Amino acid sequence: MIPLTAKPLRADARRNREKILKAARSVFAEQGRDAQIDDVARRARVGVGTVYRHFPTKDALLEALTDELFDVVAAHAEKALERDDAWEAFKDVLWFGGEKTSGDRAFSEVMAAQRNAEPRLCPGEVALSGYVAELMRRAQESGRMRPDVMIEDIPLVMCGIGSASGMDHPRPEAWRRHLGIVLDGLRAEAATRPLD
C-alpha cells in the first residue's frame, strides 16, 4: 500500500494559515485558552470556516501555536551550540525562551495543563531538550555550571518563570529578575554542597 502524504498547501491557503497563526498568537497570548475561534478569525480577517478548515478544533490551533514556539526556541538553541562558551550559550537560550513566552498567557496555561495530563511532546520540544542538555553538559565540563543540575530541572525552572510573566501578575516583567536569580543559582560557584 502506498503511504498517503499531505498535499502542499496552495499559496492562498498557506497565506491564510500564516495569518491565522499570527492572529491566534496575539489573541491567545492576551486572553488565554478561553479565547474564542471567532476572535481569531476576526483578527486574521478570515471567515470562521477558514480557521476550522486549517484547525478543526481550538486544541489543534493551540497545539500548532505551541509547536511553532518550541520550533523557534529549538532553532535558537541549535545555533547556540556553535558558540565556544557553553555557559553563556545556555544563558542566552533561557533568556531567549523567556522573551518568547513572556506575556503569552495561553502558552503558560497549556504548559500548566500538561502537568496534570498525559504530556504531548512536539518535535521542537524534544529537539530543544537535546540541545539544552548538550549545552549543560559542556557548561558543566568547563566548570561553569554546578554539576548537580539536570535537564529535568529546566522545564520546571522555565514554567516558574512563565508564571511570573502572566498577564495577571502585578509586575509582568518580574520574570527577568527571577530568571537572573535562577541563573545565578546555577553557576558552579553557587553549589555549596552536593544535593541528594
C-alpha positions in Angstrom: 0.0 0.0 0.0 1.4 3.4 -0.9 1.5 5.8 2.1 -0.6 8.9 1.9 1.3 12.2 2.1 -0.2 15.6 2.8 -0.5 17.7 -0.2 1.3 21.0 -0.1 -0.9 24.0 0.6 -1.8 26.3 -2.3 -0.2 29.8 -1.9 -3.5 31.4 -0.8 -4.2 28.6 1.7 -0.7 28.9 3.1 -1.1 32.7 3.5 -4.4 32.2 5.3 -2.8 29.6 7.6 0.0 32.1 8.4 -2.5 34.9 9.0 -4.5 32.6 11.3 -1.4 31.6 13.3 -0.2 35.2 13.7 -3.7 36.3 14.8 -4.1 33.4 17.1 -0.7 34.0 18.7 -1.9 37.5 19.7 -5.4 36.6 20.7 -4.4 33.6 22.9 -1.5 35.5 24.4 -3.9 38.2 25.5 -6.9 36.1 26.5 -5.5 32.7 27.3 -7.1 29.4 26.5 -10.6 30.9 26.9 -10.2 32.9 23.7 -12.7 32.1 21.0 -12.1 31.0 17.4 -14.4 33.9 16.3 -11.9 36.3 17.9 -9.1 34.7 16.0 -11.0 34.8 12.7 -11.8 38.5 13.2 -8.2 39.4 14.0 -7.0 37.4 11.0 -9.7 38.9 8.7 -10.8 35.5 7.5 -14.1 33.6 8.0 -14.5 31.2 10.9 -14.9 28.4 8.4 -11.4 29.1 7.1 -10.0 28.8 10.6 -11.7 25.5 11.1 -10.5 24.2 7.7 -6.9 24.6 8.9 -7.5 23.8 12.6 -10.6 21.6 13.2 -10.6 22.4 17.0 -9.3 25.1 19.3 -7.0 22.5 20.8 -5.5 21.8 17.4 -4.8 25.5 17.0 -3.2 25.7 20.4 -1.1 22.7 19.6 0.1 24.4 16.4 1.0 27.6 18.3 2.9 25.6 21.0 4.7 23.6 18.3 5.6 26.7 16.4 7.0 28.4 19.6 9.1 25.3 20.5 10.4 25.2 16.9 11.6 28.8 17.1 13.3 28.3 20.5 14.8 25.0 19.4 16.3 26.6 16.3 17.9 29.3 18.5 19.3 26.6 20.8 20.7 24.7 17.9 22.5 27.8 16.7 23.8 28.4 20.3 25.7 25.0 20.1 28.1 26.7 17.7 29.3 29.1 20.5 32.6 28.4 22.3 31.3 29.4 25.8 28.6 26.8 26.6 27.6 28.6 29.8 26.9 31.9 28.0 25.1 30.0 25.2 22.9 28.2 27.8 22.0 31.5 29.5 21.2 33.0 26.1 18.8 30.2 25.3 17.0 30.6 28.6 16.7 34.4 28.1 15.5 33.9 24.5 12.9 31.4 25.7 11.8 33.8 28.4 11.4 36.6 25.9 9.4 34.4 23.5 7.0 33.2 26.2 6.7 36.2 28.4 3.2 37.6 28.4 1.9 34.6 26.4 -0.9 33.6 28.7 -2.2 30.7 26.6 1.3 29.1 26.4 1.7 29.3 30.2 -1.8 27.8 30.6 -1.1 25.0 28.1 2.1 24.1 29.8 0.5 24.1 33.2 -2.3 21.9 32.0 0.2 19.4 30.6 1.5 18.8 34.2 -1.9 17.2 35.0 -2.4 15.3 31.8 -0.6 12.9 29.5 2.3 15.0 28.2 2.3 15.7 24.4 5.9 16.2 23.3 6.2 18.0 20.0 9.4 17.6 17.8 10.6 21.1 18.6 10.3 20.4 22.4 12.3 17.1 22.0 15.0 18.8 19.9 15.2 21.8 22.4 15.7 19.4 25.3 18.5 17.7 23.5 20.3 20.9 22.6 19.9 22.4 26.1 21.2 19.1 27.6 24.3 19.3 25.4 24.9 22.9 26.4 24.5 21.9 30.0 27.0 19.0 29.6 29.6 21.3 28.1 29.0 24.0 30.7 29.4 21.5 33.5 32.5 20.1 31.9 34.0 23.5 31.7 33.3 24.1 35.4 30.9 27.0 34.8 27.7 25.2 35.8 27.0 23.4 39.0 27.4 19.7 38.5 24.1 18.6 40.2 21.8 20.4 37.7 19.8 18.0 35.4 18.0 18.6 32.2 14.7 17.7 34.0 15.2 20.9 36.1 15.0 23.2 33.2 11.3 22.8 32.3 10.4 23.4 36.0 12.5 26.5 36.1 11.0 27.9 32.9 7.4 27.1 34.0 8.1 29.0 37.2 9.5 31.9 35.1 6.4 31.7 32.9 4.1 32.1 35.8 6.0 35.2 36.8 5.2 36.7 33.4 1.4 36.0 33.5 -0.9 38.8 32.5 -2.5 38.9 36.0 0.9 39.2 37.7 1.2 42.6 39.3 4.7 43.1 37.7 4.7 41.2 34.4 8.4 42.0 33.8 9.3 40.3 37.1 10.3 37.2 35.2 13.6 38.9 34.2 14.6 39.3 37.8 13.5 35.8 38.6 15.5 34.3 35.7 18.5 36.3 36.7 18.3 34.9 40.3 17.9 31.3 39.0 20.8 31.6 36.6 23.0 32.9 39.4 22.0 29.8 41.4 23.0 27.5 38.5 26.6 28.8 38.5 29.2 26.4 39.7 30.3 28.7 42.5 26.7 28.7 43.8 26.9 25.0 44.7 27.7 24.8 48.5 27.3 21.0 48.8 26.1 18.1 46.7 22.4 17.7 46.7 20.8 14.3 47.5 
